[in-house]
Each structure stands twice: as structure tokens, then as C-alpha cells.
């Protein structure tokens, strides 16, 4: 898997040695509130999740990257970003979903936006993607802001689409096409 670099970040493949930070990230209940389906409770669950992330990254079905800070060295995982290849068509790959998360102490610094922009650049210019979809619960404002800043367009809203935190919640669907990204990437 190709390592990606931005001005402040290195996006790299997962390693087994990422387990302590990976567990810290995935087992933080408050941080993983909107991602309870992938949150872990135990170190063993985190180990299994990391093993699966490593295996998926080695396959041709997913692109899973650790977010690391250049200034801290690429051994310190602070978050993750990636996408799944849903289909391969004669026109190119369709990715769904794209997702991201970051440790609380690194939030609100633009790192996720920077990582998503870098991954979109890779997906559309090197990985053959033609469409990337993502989404979130309607009350997940930070994720909506990242989607808006990186060029995703809202495709729809599904009322009472998922059960979360004891109630039914609305979900928002977003996507970006390669030609949209090419036409407007300098704005994002």
C-alpha cells in the first residue's frame, strides 16, 4: 500500500505495533459515539479489529490508512481514514463508504480534512475511483463539516434510518464524483 504525505501528515498502512494507540482510539466511548458499530471494548477486540484492518489493506477491497503527524514521527497513530471498494465497473471503481476518525486531543486542527483531501487525491488520480460515497448521522456535525470542506455533496437524507443510542436517527448520504473533484479540487 502506498504511503501518502501531506504538509503535516503521513498516511501509512497499519502495523501490529499500532495496537496500543489503535485500542485507545477505538475504545474511547465518547470519541466513537457515532461509530459504535466499529468501537471496541476490550484489548482483544481491538487486536482482532486491527488484524482485520491489516488484512483488508493488503487486499484489493479496501484502502485503510493510519493518520500520523510528521512532527511526531510516523510511528504515532493519531487517527484513521479509508474507504472500501464496493464495485469495479468498466468506468472505474466505486468506493462506499469512506470514513475517518481521530483521537480527541488531535481534533479541531484540520488533520482529518487534510487526510481526507489526500486520500481523495489518491483515490481519483491513482486508484481508479470514479465515485466515493460516505455519510453520517444528521447530528454528527463535525463529520458533516469535513464532508463539506472536502467537496462531498449531499445526496439525500433518510428519516429514522438507523437505531443509535436508544433511538431512531436520521442519516445523511454524501458522495463525490471524480469529475466533480477534478473541476473543483483547488477550492477544497
Secondary structure, 3 states (H helix, E strand, C coil): CCCEECCCEEEECCCHHHHHHHHHHHCCCCCCHHHCCCCCCCHHHHHHHHHHHHHHHHCCCEEEEEEEEHHHCCCCEEEEEEEEEEEEECCEEEEEEEEEEECHHHCCCCHHHHHHHHHHHHHHHCCCEEEEEEEEECCCHHHHHHHHHCCCEEEEEEEEEEEECCEEEEEEEEEEEHHHHHHHHHHC
